[in-house]
Amino acid sequence: MSDDSPPDDGPSNARSRAVPSGRLSRLSTFGRLAGGVAGGMLAEGARRLAAGERPRIDQLILTPGNAARVADRLSHLRGAAMKLGQMISMDAGDMLPPELATILARLRNQAYRMPPPQLDKLLRVEWGADWRRRFRQFEASPIAAASIGQVHRATLPDGRRLAIKVQYPGVRESIDADVDNVATLLRVSNLLPASLDLQPLLDEAKRQLAEEADYEREGGQMQAYAARLAGDGRYVVPGLEPSLTTSRVLAMDFVEGRPIETLTEATQDERDRVMTALVELVLRELFAFGTMQTDPNFANYRWQPESGRIVLLDFGATRAVPAATAGAYRSLIEAGLARDLDRVRDNAVAAGFIGAAAARNHGAAIARIIAAIDAAMHRSGPFDFGDRAFVPVIREEAKAMIADRATWHVPDVETLFVQRKVSGTALLAARLKARVDVRGLAGAAIS
């Protein structure tokens, strides 16, 4: 029902703010952002020079004031600019400077929504001037507002309740420019080495975001997942309402459920059961379906405490998993289950998880990281995601590699998207302090 995590205080309490939909209006928003950041840099630079300091350019860019400006402007734009910021925040938050992490974390909690006139204009284009006659009730206040669209609850004349996802105007047309502008922000912040070739990743991000902006495609993927999981009572996939679905509006059954994070209040057995189902789903996507929903945002899962079922939402980021990518994961799992640590390292390099230059320059640190993960994974009993004792070891060993910017590399984009889902699922399991028989599930999946 939503494409990203809704804000803590709920969209109904948020301010309305029209989404810039034209190329010039979005460009001018980026221009105002650049001007505001430049002004903040000059003021901060003057202050530090007066105090006898000689600040670096990135120290001037990543000030708290500039962080607030960037977060506010990107949340105003929404669309690809905000979505890309959210993706970076989830995937790399621990490795970013605190100031930039603050910018991106704020993007996950912004709650701007379309003003009613802008919403009405958009729905008139998609459904016709008399669109309100299609419903017994259409709630004007969204129940979720995020980067690509906002979600409304509606009731059909026959009493059936729907969730209607409405795409912000201009999102699809602005994807290429927005991605390039966010990439420029990262470059000028001196956060990425100039030698790092981001173009393949940026090109793929544009393609992926264009697919996410096609709601008819997403509806088809939702139906395909429902068919794949038919008969498995652990999961619920909303039904599609084709008569109301267009490329910019997605209509589906409204399915009751609580945020998945509320499982923190459930019993250990219930948390373990739910996370076992989600880990098993990732393995089925990778090795059985050949298709994966690659966005692990927590808002894409809901939990029904009465039935114990997991509601699966948002299939816009669904993509095929190439056989070579699945094969690389299979080889890595086989080596890990055999506890052949040299083969784990070699497979990790071959799959692109570790760059060849990093393997040459930091072999001893990589060996210690692999050993720490191996020791944690092979403790007796289910893997305890709540026991994070090995994480500080990995973080400490990785410091030298992170500092060695000459060895940074971008893995294959297919691996990046799959790993994003794997890492996000592990992050949720850690949040819930779940215990899962990861070894047994992985062994069964590749057998």
N, C-alpha and C positions, 0 to 999 in steps of 0.2 A: 504493500500500500504506500510505501514511501521509498524514495531513492537515496536518502541519507538520514543520519540521525536527527530527529527533531530536537529542538532546544528544550532545556530543562523547564523553562517557564511556560512552554506551550505556545504555538503560533497564535492562538486566539488573543494572547496578551501582548503580541508584538505590534510594532508600528507597521503601517502600510507604506510601501515605497515602490514607485513605478520602476519596472525593470527597463534599463536602456535597451531598446530593441534594434536600432539602426546602427550601421557601421560607424557613422560619424559620431553619434552620441556615445557609443562604447569607447571609441578612440579618444574622445574628449575626456571621458572619465579616467582613462589611463594617463592622459596628459595632465589632468589635475592631480592625479596621484604622484606623477613624477615631479610636478612643481612643488607639491606639499613636502615630499621627501627631500627635495633639494633645499627648500627653505629651512627644514628641520636640520639638515646637515650643516648649513652655514651657521645657524644659531649655535648648534652644539660645538662646531669647530671653533668658533670665536670664543665660546666659554672655556674650552679646554686650553686653547692657546694662551688666553689671559691668565690661566692657572699655571702656565709653564709646561704644559704637556704637549706631546707631538703625536696626536692620534692617527691611527691608520684609517683608510677610507672605509673599510668594512665596519669599524667601530662607530663611524659617524652615520652610516646608513642604518645600522641595526640598533637605533636608540628606542627607548620605550615609546616616545611620541611618534616616531616613524612606524613602529610596529602597529600602533593603534590606527594610523592613517591607512596603512596597507590593508589591514583586516577589514576596516570599514568600507574601503573602496571595492575590494574584491567581493565582499558580501553583497554590496549594492549591485555589482555586475551579475552576480550569480553565474549560472552556466558553467562553461569549461574552466574559466578562471578560478572560480570557487571550488569546483570539483577537483581540479588538479592540486590545488592547495590542500584539500582534505586528504587526497591520496598520499601526498608527500608526508603529511603530518602523521598518518597512521603507519606508513611503511618505514619512515626514517626518523621519527621524532626523537628517539634516544641519542641519535648521532648529530642532531642539528644544534647550532648555537642556541642558547636559551631564548634569545630575543626572537629569532625566526620561529622557533617552536611555539612561542607565545602567539605570534601572528597566525600560524596555521591552526593551532588549537582553537583559537577564537572563531575561526571559520566554521567549526563543527557546531557552534552554539549560537550562530546568528539566526534571527527569526523574521527577517523582513518578508513580507508577503505582498502580492499584487493588490493594488487598490481595487475595489469592486468594479469601477468603470472599465479598467483594463482587463479584468477577468471576463466581464460581460462581452466586451468587444471581441476577445479571443474566441469565446464559445459561440458567438454569433457566426463567426467565420467557419468554425468546425461543424456546428449543428444546425445553423439556420437561425433566423430572427426570432422564431417562436420556441426556442430550445427549452424554455422553462415548462412548457406544456408536456414535455416528455416525463416529468417527474411529479410525484405527489409532494415531495419536499426536496429541496437542494440547499444544503447548509452553506451559506456564503463564507463563513469563517473556516479556514482550512484546519484540519486536524494534524497536519504535518506540513512544514515548509522547509525546503532544502535547496540544493544547488541547481538542479535541472527543472524541477517542477514542484508544485504543491498539491496536496491531497485533500479532497472534499468528501464528506459523507452525503449520500443521497438515497432517496427511497422512490422506487418505481410505483406506478399506479396499482400494481398487484401486491405491493407490500414488500417486495424483495429489496434488501438493503445492498447498496453498492459503495465501493470506494472509487472515486474518480480522480485520477492523476492528471493534472493539467500542466502542460509544459510552458515555461516562461517564454514570452515572445522574444525572438531574435537569438535564442540559444543555438539553434542548429547553424544559422548563418555566420555566427561569430566564433565558431570553434577554432578554426585555424589561427586567426589573429590572437585570440585569447591565450592559446597554448604558447604561441611565440612570445607574447608579452610576459607571461609568467616565467618562461625560460630566461628572458632577458633580465628579469628581476633577480633570478638566482645568479646569473653571470655577473651583473654589476655589483652584487653583494659580495663577490669574491669567495663564494661558498664552494664553487666547483673549479677544478683546474681547467685552464684554457685548452689543454691537450685532450680533455675528455670529449669524445664524440657522442653527443646526445641526439644527433639527428635521427638515427633509426628509432630510438625510443619516442622522440617527439612525433615522428610520422605515425607510429603505431598508436600513440595516445590520441592523435587526431582521428584516426580510423575508428578506434574503440569508442570514443565519445560520440562520433557521428552515428554509430550503431545504437548507442544508448539513447540517442535523441529520436530514434525511430520507434514509436510506441506500438505500431502494428507489428514490427519485428519482435518486440518484447512480448506482446501478447501471444505470438506463435511459440516463443521459447517457453512461456509459462505453461501453455497447453502441453508441450512436449515433456516438460518435467512432471506434470500431473500424470501423464501416461506412463512414464518411467517408474514412478513411485506408486502407481495404483496397486492397491492390495497391501501396502506397507502402512499399518496403522500408526506408525510413529510420526508421520509427516502429514501436513495439510498444505495443499497448494490452492490458492483462490481460483475459482472458475472465471473464465473470461466472458464478458458481454460484448460480442462482436458488433452488434447493431449500434453501439455508442462509441466504439473504438476507432480512432483515426491515427494518423502518424504523429499527432500532437496531443491526443487525449486517449488515456487508457482507462477503460471501465472494467471493473472486476468485482467479484463478491466481496462484501465487507465481512471479514473474519475476525471474531473476537480473540483477543490475546493480550497478555501482559508483556512489557519489555523483557527481553531475555535476561537482562541484568538483575531482575527481581528474583531470579533463581538463587542469588546469594543468600536469601532468607529461607530457602528450601532445605530439606534434609540432605546429608551427604549422599545417600543412595540415589535421590532424585537428581542431584547435580551430576553424579557419575553417569546415570542412565542417559540423560539428555546429551551430555558431551560425548558419550560413546556413540550415540546415534549420529551426531554431527561429524565426528572424526570418520566414522564408517562411510558417511555420505561423501566426504572429500575423496576417500579412497575409491569409492565406486565411480565418482566422476572421472577420476584419473585413469583407472584401469578397466572399467566396465563400460561406462557411457561414452567415453571419448569426448565428452563435452563437460565444461565446468562453468558454473556461475562464479566469476572471479572477483566479485566485490564482497569482502567479508565484514562490511560495516555491521555493527551490532544491531542496528535498526532493521536489518533485513531478516531478523529472526524474532518471532514472538513465541510465547509459551502459554499453553492453556493448562492451568493447575488442576482443573477438574478432570480433564481427560489425559493429561500428561503429554499431549501431542505438541509438536513443534510446527509453527506456522512459518512457511518459507515465502519470502517476499522479494520483489525486485529482481527481474531476470534480464535487465537491459545489458548487463556486462557478461552475459553468457557467450562463450566462444568455444570452438573446437580445440581439442588438445591434440597436437600432432603426435604421430606414433613415436617419432624420435624423442620428443620431450617425455612422454610416458616411459619410454625405454630407459632414458637417463635416470629417472626416479626409481625405476625398478632395479637397476644396477646398484644404485646408491643404497636402497633398502636391503638388497641381498648382501652387500658388503657389511652393512651395519649389523644385520642379524647374525652374520658369521663372525662379527667382531674382528674383521680384518681391517685394521686401521690404515694401513698403507693403501689398500684398495679403496677405502672410503675417500682418502685424500685424492688419489688419482681420478676417481670418478667425479669428485667435486670439481676438480680442475677441468676435466673433460666436459662437464655439463655447464661450466661457466660460473658456478657459485664462487669459485676462487679464481682470480686472475693468474695467468702463468707468471707474470712478473712478481706478484705477491708471493706465490709459492716459492720462487727462487730466493727472494730477499728476506722472507719471514717464515722459513720452513719450520724452525723450532717452535715459534709461537703457534703456528697452525696445528702442529702436532699436539701441543698441549691443549688447544681448544677442542680438537677432535677427541682427545682422551677424556676431557672433562664431560663432554656430551655422552660419550660411550659409557662412562661410569654411572652417570645419572640414568641413562636409559635402561641399564641392565641391573639396577637394584632389584631385589626380589619383590614380587607383587606388581600390581598395576603402577603405571607411571603417575607420580604425584605432581600435577602441574602447579600446585600451590607451593611446592618446595623449590624455591628459586636460588638455592645455595650455589648452584653452578654458574649463575648469571654473572655475578661480580668477577668470577675467574675469567670468563669469556671477555667481559668488557675490559678488564685490565690487560689481557693478552692482545686485544685488538687495538689498543691505543697506538702502538707504533705503526701498525698498518694503516690506520686512519690518518695518522700524521704524514705518512709517506704518500703524498698526493700523486707522485709520479707512477705509482703502481695501481691507481684506481682504474677500474674498467666498468663498462656497462654489460651485464650478462645478456644473453639472447632474450629477446622480448617475450617469446613464448614462455620461457622459464620464469621470467619476472612475473608475468601475470599469474601463473600457477603458484609460484612461491608466495605471492601476495595472499592468496586464499589460504595456503597452508599456514603461513605466519599469523594471519588474522584469526584463524580458528584456534591456534595455540594460545594467542593472546586472550581470547574469550575463555578458554579452559583455565588459564591462569587466574583470570578475574573471578571465576566461579570456584577456584581451588578444587577442581575435579580430579578424580583418579580414574585413569583409563588404561585398559590393557592394550597399549599402543603396539607393542611387539606382536601380540596375538592377532590383532586386526590387520596389521601390515603384512604379516606372514600369510594370512588367509587371502588377502587381496591379490598377492602376486603368485599364489600357488596355482 
